[in-house]
Amino acid sequence: MIINFLGNSCFKLKIGTVLVLTDPAPQISKLEADIVTISAKDSEQIDMSRVKNDPFVINEPGEYEIKDVSVLAYFFANKNIFVFQAEDLRIAHLVDLSTDLTQDQIEELDGIDILLVDVKQNVKLINQIEPAIVIPMGYTSEAGLNDFIKNFGKEEETLDKLTVTKASLPLESKLIVLQRKS
């Protein structure tokens, strides 16, 4: 699996031959996608005109199976949260939530390997989920990112993109900052 950060809450996930785009933003270049997920239906940050092809759009809670990718969509705290399951990995896309999650909601996120998380999110929640890799999103300045890194309390690794398999996951939680691609 290859993960690229495109800014705000927008990521491109290449899972085998399937391209997943989360929250396509106005500033991204035109991209192809097989699956598009949308966290907040009324967001001004979403621009579907930037997406080529005719992707399968997920903006409602439910369980979806598209090609070799399973997508679980939950509606928590007025936002859609997505869990992608493929290649023996579980990846969660967790946008800024306005409230803490309940224990039942946290249990829905059990076994997450990679957490794509908004920098405004409480580090306590991240520690409850216990992902192997944490990738921050949603920052508009270096100061916002630096505050998150400081609160997270671990040394970060900066990469252009993340290429990962189940076997390559770290044993201890790792913070990876992805450089924004256009």
Order of alpha helices (4+ residues) and beta strands (2+ residues): beta-beta-beta-beta-beta-beta-beta-beta-beta-beta-beta-alpha-beta-alpha-beta-alpha-beta-beta-beta
